Amino acid sequence: MMPHSHAPMHGCGCPPRHCGPPVRHCRKESKELLVQPEKASGANTNLPGGAAGAGGLTGAGGVTTGRLPIGTKGEAIIGGGCCVQLSVEYMPANVSLLDQVCMVAVEVADSEGSILAWSKKFKEGYHVKECIITTYPGAKLLVLVDKAIARVRWCEIFSC
């Protein structure tokens, strides 16, 4: 059996082939995108929480993106200088309604045209899923929710 080995890492925690030459200091900046259903008044309640760009859409029967019917969406751009791992927290938007089926979906389109997606249908409770998608800077993040609140978190790594 061959011994397990790891590639050498830079100070930022990335393998050398992903980050270029070694750097003296790397800075991690946490980012998040919160997406929740719009209020009945139609006010947009998406809060980017430091992420770039967000918007909300609602309509009778939900909005269709071509792949999934949704109630609300939020968008952001992944930045930094190294690979990024996304985590998601999600729960029903109205915890007093029993037996409602909620949905959350996370989609990432990278700068080379590849699309990665994660989705979950659920009925109740607060959930956390870590490392659902790994991507690179320049990717576009799309979060879709139906009867749910979701927050996607990631850390962008910068050389200083």
MDTraj code that builds the backbone (N, CA, C; nanometers):
import mdtraj as md
import numpy as np

residues = "MET MET PRO HIS SER HIS ALA PRO MET HIS GLY CYS GLY CYS PRO PRO ARG HIS CYS GLY PRO PRO VAL ARG HIS CYS ARG LYS GLU SER LYS GLU LEU LEU VAL GLN PRO GLU LYS ALA SER GLY ALA ASN THR ASN LEU PRO GLY GLY ALA ALA GLY ALA GLY GLY LEU THR GLY ALA GLY GLY VAL THR THR GLY ARG LEU PRO ILE GLY THR LYS GLY GLU ALA ILE ILE GLY GLY GLY CYS CYS VAL GLN LEU SER VAL GLU TYR MET PRO ALA ASN VAL SER LEU LEU ASP GLN VAL CYS MET VAL ALA VAL GLU VAL ALA ASP SER GLU GLY SER ILE LEU ALA TRP SER LYS LYS PHE LYS GLU GLY TYR HIS VAL LYS GLU CYS ILE ILE THR THR TYR PRO GLY ALA LYS LEU LEU VAL LEU VAL ASP LYS ALA ILE ALA ARG VAL ARG TRP CYS GLU ILE PHE SER CYS".split()
xyz = np.array([
    [0.0849, -0.1178, 0.0000],
    [0.0000, 0.0000, 0.0000],
    [0.0891, 0.1237, 0.0000],
    [0.0593, 0.2181, -0.0849],
    [0.1401, 0.3392, -0.0947],
    [0.1015, 0.4350, 0.0177],
    [0.2002, 0.5054, 0.0756],
    [0.1684, 0.6026, 0.1805],
    [0.0899, 0.7206, 0.1242],
    [0.0027, 0.7744, 0.2063],
    [-0.0790, 0.8909, 0.1680],
    [0.0064, 1.0161, 0.1813],
    [0.0096, 1.0987, 0.0791],
    [0.0890, 1.2219, 0.0865],
    [0.0027, 1.3411, 0.0478],
    [0.0404, 1.4554, 0.0972],
    [-0.0291, 1.5796, 0.0671],
    [0.0647, 1.6725, -0.0084],
    [0.0105, 1.7475, -0.1010],
    [0.0895, 1.8466, -0.1732],
    [0.1263, 1.9591, -0.0765],
    [0.2454, 2.0193, -0.0922],
    [0.2810, 2.1305, -0.0047],
    [0.1812, 2.2455, -0.0208],
    [0.1550, 2.3148, 0.0885],
    [0.0575, 2.4226, 0.0882],
    [0.1277, 2.5569, 0.1091],
    [0.0689, 2.6614, 0.0514],
    [0.1129, 2.7978, 0.0762],
    [0.0552, 2.8438, 0.2091],
    [0.0949, 2.9614, 0.2513],
    [0.0423, 3.0199, 0.3744],
    [-0.1075, 3.0401, 0.3704],
    [-0.1674, 3.0511, 0.2505],
    [-0.3120, 3.0712, 0.2401],
    [-0.3882, 2.9403, 0.2452],
    [-0.3172, 2.8248, 0.2460],
    [-0.3845, 2.6969, 0.2559],
    [-0.4147, 2.6320, 0.1221],
    [-0.3716, 2.6918, 0.0117],
    [-0.4002, 2.6356, -0.1206],
    [-0.2778, 2.5641, -0.1749],
    [-0.2980, 2.4576, -0.2539],
    [-0.1854, 2.3927, -0.3201],
    [-0.1156, 2.4928, -0.4131],
    [0.0152, 2.4830, -0.4292],
    [0.0899, 2.5791, -0.5123],
    [0.0367, 2.5943, -0.6535],
    [-0.0130, 2.4875, -0.7148],
    [-0.0608, 2.4971, -0.8537],
    [-0.1835, 2.5865, -0.8668],
    [-0.2546, 2.6144, -0.7563],
    [-0.3740, 2.6979, -0.7607],
    [-0.3465, 2.8433, -0.7286],
    [-0.2382, 2.8725, -0.6620],
    [-0.2165, 3.0092, -0.6134],
    [-0.0967, 3.0796, -0.6754],
    [-0.0186, 3.0118, -0.7536],
    [0.0992, 3.0769, -0.8087],
    [0.2145, 3.0723, -0.7103],
    [0.3067, 3.1679, -0.7201],
    [0.4244, 3.1651, -0.6335],
    [0.3864, 3.1876, -0.4869],
    [0.4714, 3.1363, -0.3946],
    [0.4425, 3.1552, -0.2523],
    [0.4294, 3.3034, -0.2176],
    [0.3425, 3.3323, -0.1225],
    [0.3222, 3.4691, -0.0771],
    [0.3533, 3.4777, 0.0703],
    [0.3949, 3.5963, 0.1151],
    [0.4274, 3.6129, 0.2564],
    [0.3028, 3.6136, 0.3434],
    [0.2027, 3.6877, 0.3004],
    [0.0824, 3.7010, 0.3811],
    [-0.0406, 3.6811, 0.2937],
    [-0.1327, 3.6071, 0.3471],
    [-0.2620, 3.5923, 0.2820],
    [-0.3693, 3.6388, 0.3792],
    [-0.4706, 3.7002, 0.3260],
    [-0.5809, 3.7483, 0.4089],
    [-0.7075, 3.6766, 0.3657],
    [-0.7806, 3.6238, 0.4634],
    [-0.9100, 3.5615, 0.4353],
    [-1.0186, 3.6605, 0.4708],
    [-1.1139, 3.6750, 0.3801],
    [-1.2277, 3.7629, 0.4038],
    [-1.3548, 3.6806, 0.3882],
    [-1.4334, 3.6745, 0.4962],
    [-1.5565, 3.5957, 0.4891],
    [-1.6639, 3.6723, 0.4131],
    [-1.7407, 3.5986, 0.3349],
    [-1.8494, 3.6542, 0.2538],
    [-1.9733, 3.5708, 0.2768],
    [-2.0894, 3.6302, 0.2543],
    [-2.2141, 3.5558, 0.2644],
    [-2.3199, 3.6183, 0.1760],
    [-2.4155, 3.5360, 0.1375],
    [-2.5312, 3.5813, 0.0612],
    [-2.6540, 3.5231, 0.1298],
    [-2.7412, 3.6095, 0.1821],
    [-2.8650, 3.5685, 0.2475],
    [-2.9803, 3.5892, 0.1506],
    [-3.0616, 3.4860, 0.1332],
    [-3.1769, 3.4945, 0.0442],
    [-3.2987, 3.4467, 0.1233],
    [-3.4027, 3.5295, 0.1231],
    [-3.5273, 3.4934, 0.1902],
    [-3.6443, 3.5453, 0.1079],
    [-3.7618, 3.4852, 0.1259],
    [-3.8772, 3.5279, 0.0464],
    [-3.9087, 3.6758, 0.0661],
    [-3.9572, 3.7374, -0.0399],
    [-3.9964, 3.8776, -0.0305],
    [-4.1213, 3.8902, 0.0540],
    [-4.1335, 4.0026, 0.1212],
    [-4.2537, 4.0304, 0.1995],
    [-4.3696, 4.0593, 0.1047],
    [-4.4906, 4.0513, 0.1543],
    [-4.6101, 4.0723, 0.0721],
    [-4.6114, 4.2091, 0.0056],
    [-4.5426, 4.3083, 0.0673],
    [-4.5394, 4.4430, 0.0103],
    [-4.4569, 4.4494, -0.1172],
    [-4.3775, 4.3418, -0.1427],
    [-4.2940, 4.3398, -0.2624],
    [-4.1565, 4.3981, -0.2381],
    [-4.1274, 4.4380, -0.1126],
    [-3.9952, 4.4921, -0.0823],
    [-3.8927, 4.3804, -0.0923],
    [-3.7795, 4.4091, -0.1538],
    [-3.6750, 4.3103, -0.1692],
    [-3.6048, 4.2923, -0.0357],
    [-3.6042, 4.1685, 0.0165],
    [-3.5414, 4.1419, 0.1452],
    [-3.4131, 4.0627, 0.1316],
    [-3.3614, 4.0463, 0.0114],
    [-3.2327, 3.9800, -0.0047],
    [-3.1242, 4.0706, 0.0513],
    [-3.0403, 4.0126, 0.1350],
    [-2.9325, 4.0898, 0.1948],
    [-2.8009, 4.0268, 0.1539],
    [-2.7183, 4.0962, 0.0750],
    [-2.5967, 4.0343, 0.0266],
    [-2.4907, 4.0147, 0.1337],
    [-2.4947, 4.0866, 0.2459],
    [-2.4007, 4.0634, 0.3555],
    [-2.2562, 4.0660, 0.3125],
    [-2.2209, 4.1591, 0.2268],
    [-2.0831, 4.1706, 0.1819],
    [-2.0598, 4.1090, 0.0447],
    [-2.1557, 4.0349, -0.0062],
    [-2.1400, 3.9761, -0.1379],
    [-2.1874, 4.0757, -0.2429],
    [-2.1340, 4.0619, -0.3593],
    [-2.1689, 4.1557, -0.4664],
    [-2.2999, 4.1165, -0.5313],
    [-2.3951, 4.2071, -0.5339],
    [-2.5183, 4.1910, -0.6101],
    [-2.6181, 4.0948, -0.5512],
    [-2.7436, 4.1336, -0.5513],
    [-2.8518, 4.0443, -0.5109],
    [-2.9811, 4.0982, -0.5674],
    [-3.0754, 4.0103, -0.5943],
    [-3.2050, 4.0545, -0.6445],
    [-3.3089, 3.9513, -0.6140],
    [-3.4333, 3.9906, -0.6164],
    [-3.5382, 3.8960, -0.5823],
    [-3.6475, 3.8957, -0.6871],
    [-3.7088, 3.7787, -0.7097],
    [-3.8184, 3.7648, -0.8042],
    [-3.9263, 3.6798, -0.7409],
    [-4.0499, 3.7192, -0.7554],
    [-4.1598, 3.6344, -0.7128],
    [-4.2689, 3.6405, -0.8173],
    [-4.3586, 3.5463, -0.8119],
    [-4.4711, 3.5469, -0.9041],
    [-4.5660, 3.4354, -0.8705],
    [-4.6862, 3.4397, -0.9250],
    [-4.7843, 3.3352, -0.8993],
    [-4.7279, 3.2023, -0.9464],
    [-4.7230, 3.1053, -0.8554],
    [-4.6690, 2.9744, -0.8904],
    [-4.5182, 2.9716, -0.8929],
    [-4.4518, 3.0811, -0.8606],
    [-4.3056, 3.0836, -0.8583],
    [-4.2470, 3.1239, -0.9915],
    [-4.1222, 3.1555, -0.9905],
    [-4.0469, 3.1937, -1.1099],
    [-3.9746, 3.0705, -1.1589],
    [-3.9597, 3.0546, -1.2886],
    [-3.8864, 2.9415, -1.3428],
    [-3.7574, 2.9913, -1.4048],
    [-3.6453, 2.9292, -1.3655],
    [-3.5153, 2.9686, -1.4174],
    [-3.4748, 2.8847, -1.5373],
    [-3.5588, 2.7917, -1.5780],
    [-3.5219, 2.7003, -1.6858],
    [-3.4893, 2.5635, -1.6298],
    [-3.4495, 2.5566, -1.5017],
    [-3.4174, 2.4296, -1.4395],
    [-3.5067, 2.4026, -1.3185],
    [-3.5291, 2.5046, -1.2357],
    [-3.6031, 2.4846, -1.1111],
    [-3.7069, 2.5940, -1.0910],
    [-3.8271, 2.5586, -1.0453],
    [-3.9222, 2.6625, -1.0055],
    [-3.8777, 2.7192, -0.8716],
    [-3.8836, 2.8510, -0.8551],
    [-3.8352, 2.9129, -0.7327],
    [-3.9304, 3.0205, -0.6857],
    [-3.9114, 3.0648, -0.5635],
    [-3.9847, 3.1782, -0.5114],
    [-3.8997, 3.3031, -0.5130],
    [-3.7731, 3.2915, -0.4776],
    [-3.6827, 3.4064, -0.4683],
    [-3.5417, 3.3639, -0.5057],
    [-3.4656, 3.4551, -0.5629],
    [-3.3256, 3.4240, -0.5953],
    [-3.2339, 3.5346, -0.5467],
    [-3.1081, 3.5012, -0.5267],
    [-3.0028, 3.5963, -0.4937],
    [-2.8792, 3.5593, -0.5737],
    [-2.7989, 3.6595, -0.6084],
    [-2.6807, 3.6359, -0.6906],
    [-2.5598, 3.7060, -0.6323],
    [-2.4405, 3.6517, -0.6588],
    [-2.3151, 3.7121, -0.6152],
    [-2.2033, 3.6655, -0.7075],
    [-2.0920, 3.7338, -0.6999],
    [-1.9702, 3.6956, -0.7717],
    [-1.8694, 3.6471, -0.6681],
    [-1.8033, 3.5355, -0.6966],
    [-1.6981, 3.4833, -0.6098],
    [-1.5684, 3.5533, -0.6480],
    [-1.4998, 3.6102, -0.5512],
    [-1.3744, 3.6811, -0.5771],
    [-1.2576, 3.6136, -0.5084],
    [-1.1503, 3.6891, -0.4910],
    [-1.0309, 3.6383, -0.4247],
    [-0.9280, 3.5910, -0.5247],
    [-0.8304, 3.5150, -0.4743],
    [-0.7223, 3.4700, -0.5593],
    [-0.6968, 3.3208, -0.5497],
    [-0.7882, 3.2468, -0.4885],
    [-0.7655, 3.1042, -0.4673],
    [-0.8998, 3.0321, -0.4649],
    [-0.8939, 2.8999, -0.4599],
    [-1.0164, 2.8191, -0.4591],
    [-1.1047, 2.8541, -0.3393],
    [-1.2357, 2.8320, -0.3546],
    [-1.3359, 2.8704, -0.2558],
    [-1.4278, 2.7509, -0.2313],
    [-1.4610, 2.7251, -0.1051],
    [-1.5567, 2.6215, -0.0694],
    [-1.6814, 2.6877, -0.0131],
    [-1.7970, 2.6502, -0.0669],
    [-1.9244, 2.7085, -0.0239],
    [-1.9921, 2.6198, 0.0798],
    [-2.0512, 2.6838, 0.1798],
    [-2.1350, 2.6170, 0.2788],
    [-2.2706, 2.6855, 0.2779],
    [-2.3752, 2.6128, 0.3207],
    [-2.5102, 2.6691, 0.3195],
    [-2.5805, 2.6388, 0.4517],
    [-2.6546, 2.7365, 0.4996],
    [-2.7439, 2.7211, 0.6138],
    [-2.8843, 2.7459, 0.5599],
    [-2.9824, 2.6668, 0.6019],
    [-3.1173, 2.6869, 0.5502],
    [-3.2216, 2.6403, 0.6511],
    [-3.3409, 2.6995, 0.6395],
    [-3.4538, 2.6672, 0.7262],
    [-3.5814, 2.7171, 0.6613],
    [-3.6988, 2.6696, 0.7063],
    [-3.8245, 2.7210, 0.6516],
    [-3.8399, 2.8697, 0.6816],
    [-3.8983, 2.9437, 0.5897],
    [-3.9213, 3.0867, 0.6115],
    [-4.0299, 3.1084, 0.7159],
    [-4.1277, 3.0193, 0.7206],
    [-4.2356, 3.0284, 0.8189],
    [-4.2365, 2.8982, 0.8979],
    [-4.1760, 2.9000, 1.0182],
    [-4.1628, 2.7777, 1.0965],
    [-4.2948, 2.7316, 1.1579],
    [-4.3983, 2.8166, 1.1559],
    [-4.5266, 2.7784, 1.2146],
    [-4.6120, 2.6936, 1.1204],
    [-4.5783, 2.6894, 0.9921],
    [-4.6531, 2.6056, 0.8973],
    [-4.5939, 2.4652, 0.8959],
    [-4.6756, 2.3672, 0.9305],
    [-4.6289, 2.2292, 0.9329],
    [-4.6516, 2.1634, 0.7978],
    [-4.5706, 2.0658, 0.7667],
    [-4.5811, 1.9855, 0.6442],
    [-4.5667, 2.0644, 0.5146],
    [-4.5080, 2.1837, 0.5216],
    [-4.4809, 2.2553, 0.3969],
    [-4.3498, 2.2015, 0.3392],
    [-4.3432, 2.1902, 0.2087],
    [-4.2207, 2.1449, 0.1440],
    [-4.1435, 2.2688, 0.1000],
    [-4.0228, 2.2826, 0.1537],
    [-3.9354, 2.3960, 0.1226],
    [-3.8238, 2.3479, 0.0307],
    [-3.7607, 2.4406, -0.0404],
    [-3.6527, 2.4056, -0.1312],
    [-3.5452, 2.5121, -0.1282],
    [-3.4203, 2.4674, -0.1336],
    [-3.3065, 2.5569, -0.1506],
    [-3.2147, 2.4945, -0.2561],
    [-3.1623, 2.5787, -0.3452],
    [-3.0692, 2.5320, -0.4485],
    [-2.9567, 2.6330, -0.4615],
    [-2.8360, 2.5816, -0.4793],
    [-2.7178, 2.6650, -0.4984],
    [-2.6549, 2.6224, -0.6297],
    [-2.6286, 2.7202, -0.7156],
    [-2.5691, 2.6922, -0.8466],
    [-2.4507, 2.7856, -0.8673],
    [-2.3413, 2.7299, -0.9187],
    [-2.2214, 2.8081, -0.9484],
    [-2.1834, 2.7851, -1.0936],
    [-2.1667, 2.8946, -1.1677],
    [-2.1186, 2.8883, -1.3063],
    [-1.9801, 2.9510, -1.3078],
    [-1.8768, 2.8704, -1.3370],
    [-1.7413, 2.9251, -1.3342],
    [-1.7079, 2.9977, -1.4638],
    [-1.5925, 3.0607, -1.4667],
    [-1.5541, 3.1448, -1.5812],
    [-1.5243, 3.0636, -1.7068],
    [-1.5148, 2.9309, -1.6949],
    [-1.4928, 2.8451, -1.8115],
    [-1.6223, 2.7808, -1.8612],
    [-1.7354, 2.8157, -1.7978],
    [-1.8639, 2.7657, -1.8434],
    [-1.9145, 2.6402, -1.7740],
    [-1.8393, 2.5865, -1.6794],
    [-1.8862, 2.4692, -1.6045],
    [-1.9889, 2.5125, -1.5010],
    [-2.0894, 2.4289, -1.4796],
    [-2.1933, 2.4582, -1.3808],
    [-2.1963, 2.3458, -1.2783],
    [-2.1915, 2.3856, -1.1512],
    [-2.2038, 2.2924, -1.0403],
    [-2.3273, 2.3323, -0.9613],
    [-2.4024, 2.2342, -0.9120],
    [-2.5243, 2.2666, -0.8390],
    [-2.5436, 2.1719, -0.7216],
    [-2.6121, 2.2230, -0.6198],
    [-2.6535, 2.1469, -0.5019],
    [-2.7949, 2.1919, -0.4692],
    [-2.8837, 2.0993, -0.4331],
    [-3.0194, 2.1384, -0.3945],
    [-3.0730, 2.0422, -0.2898],
    [-3.1747, 2.0895, -0.2178],
    [-3.2355, 2.0090, -0.1131],
    [-3.3802, 2.0502, -0.0947],
    [-3.4708, 1.9512, -0.0860],
    [-3.6089, 1.9744, -0.0454],
    [-3.6176, 1.9268, 0.0994],
    [-3.6897, 2.0014, 0.1829],
    [-3.6996, 1.9680, 0.3245],
    [-3.8305, 2.0226, 0.3796],
    [-3.8658, 1.9791, 0.5002],
    [-3.9918, 2.0232, 0.5602],
    [-3.9720, 2.1096, 0.6840],
    [-3.8733, 2.0817, 0.7649],
    [-3.8601, 2.1560, 0.8897],
    [-3.7161, 2.1576, 0.9363],
    [-3.6890, 2.2454, 1.0331],
    [-3.5594, 2.2486, 1.0989],
    [-3.4585, 2.3412, 1.0345],
    [-3.3552, 2.3679, 1.1125],
    [-3.2399, 2.4467, 1.0694],
    [-3.1308, 2.3479, 1.0304],
    [-3.0690, 2.3682, 0.9135],
    [-2.9690, 2.2755, 0.8619],
    [-2.8435, 2.3511, 0.8201],
    [-2.7279, 2.2869, 0.8346],
    [-2.6002, 2.3401, 0.7878],
    [-2.5310, 2.2308, 0.7071],
    [-2.4906, 2.2642, 0.5858],
    [-2.4134, 2.1724, 0.5015],
    [-2.2862, 2.2450, 0.4594],
    [-2.1723, 2.1868, 0.4935],
    [-2.0439, 2.2490, 0.4610],
    [-1.9850, 2.1871, 0.3352],
    [-1.9042, 2.2656, 0.2656],
    [-1.8307, 2.2212, 0.1468],
    [-1.9231, 2.1590, 0.0421],
    [-2.0317, 2.2279, 0.0106],
    [-2.1253, 2.1733, -0.0888],
    [-2.0721, 2.1874, -0.2304],
    [-1.9940, 2.2933, -0.2554],
    [-1.9367, 2.3178, -0.3882],
    [-1.8007, 2.3830, -0.3688],
    [-1.7028, 2.3428, -0.4484],
    [-1.5723, 2.4078, -0.4519],
    [-1.5568, 2.4710, -0.5895],
    [-1.5142, 2.5983, -0.5919],
    [-1.5005, 2.6697, -0.7191],
    [-1.3840, 2.7672, -0.7108],
    [-1.3666, 2.8464, -0.8148],
    [-1.2564, 2.9411, -0.8247],
    [-1.3077, 3.0839, -0.8392],
    [-1.2236, 3.1824, -0.8117],
    [-1.2636, 3.3231, -0.8300],
    [-1.3133, 3.3474, -0.9725],
    [-1.4110, 3.4358, -0.9829],
    [-1.4705, 3.4678, -1.1124],
    [-1.5975, 3.3901, -1.1391],
    [-1.6343, 3.3004, -1.0475],
    [-1.7572, 3.2223, -1.0650],
    [-1.8777, 3.3065, -1.0237],
    [-1.9909, 3.2779, -1.0868],
    [-2.1165, 3.3447, -1.0525],
    [-2.1979, 3.2504, -0.9644],
    [-2.2447, 3.3033, -0.8513],
    [-2.3230, 3.2270, -0.7548],
    [-2.4695, 3.2628, -0.7682],
    [-2.5561, 3.1627, -0.7734],
    [-2.7003, 3.1817, -0.7777],
    [-2.7611, 3.0963, -0.6670],
    [-2.8404, 3.1588, -0.5795],
    [-2.9091, 3.0874, -0.4724],
    [-3.0588, 3.1028, -0.4950],
    [-3.1295, 2.9901, -0.4962],
    [-3.2732, 2.9877, -0.5197],
    [-3.3421, 2.9294, -0.3964],
    [-3.4505, 2.9941, -0.3508],
    [-3.5267, 2.9407, -0.2383],
    [-3.6756, 2.9423, -0.2694],
    [-3.7472, 2.8473, -0.2118],
    [-3.8927, 2.8451, -0.2178],
    [-3.9415, 2.8099, -0.0775],
    [-4.0125, 2.9031, -0.0138],
    [-4.0642, 2.8895, 0.1227],
    [-3.9509, 2.8680, 0.2230],
    [-3.8321, 2.9183, 0.1921],
    [-3.7150, 2.8945, 0.2768],
    [-3.6292, 3.0200, 0.2881],
    [-3.5433, 3.0180, 0.3885],
    [-3.4379, 3.1181, 0.4046],
    [-3.3065, 3.0423, 0.3917],
    [-3.2133, 3.0952, 0.3145],
    [-3.0838, 3.0299, 0.2974],
    [-2.9728, 3.1334, 0.3031],
    [-2.8617, 3.0942, 0.3645],
    [-2.7428, 3.1792, 0.3665],
    [-2.6258, 3.0932, 0.3187],
    [-2.5611, 3.1385, 0.2114],
    [-2.4421, 3.0715, 0.1594],
    [-2.3215, 3.1499, 0.2087],
    [-2.2224, 3.0796, 0.2613],
    [-2.0998, 3.1426, 0.3149],
    [-1.9773, 3.0851, 0.2465],
    [-1.8750, 3.1717, 0.2350],
    [-1.7460, 3.1304, 0.1798],
    [-1.6414, 3.2299, 0.2244],
    [-1.5138, 3.1920, 0.2098],
    [-1.4029, 3.2825, 0.2411],
    [-1.3235, 3.3066, 0.1138],
    [-1.2983, 3.4327, 0.0850],
    [-1.2139, 3.4698, -0.0282],
    [-1.0749, 3.4973, 0.0267],
    [-0.9731, 3.4445, -0.0430],
    [-0.8339, 3.4571, 0.0018],
    [-0.7610, 3.5518, -0.0904],
    [-0.6947, 3.6519, -0.0292],
    [-0.6223, 3.7545, -0.1027],
    [-0.4775, 3.7574, -0.0591],
    [-0.3871, 3.7841, -0.1511],
    [-0.2467, 3.8073, -0.1169],
    [-0.2293, 3.9533, -0.0830],
    [-0.1589, 3.9790, 0.0238],
    [-0.1374, 4.1181, 0.0669],
    [0.0086, 4.1559, 0.0545],
])
top = md.Topology()
chain = top.add_chain()
for i, resn in enumerate(residues, 1):
    res = top.add_residue(resn, chain, resSeq=i)
    for name in ("N", "CA", "C"):
        top.add_atom(name, md.element.get_by_symbol(name[0]), res)
traj = md.Trajectory(xyz[None], top)
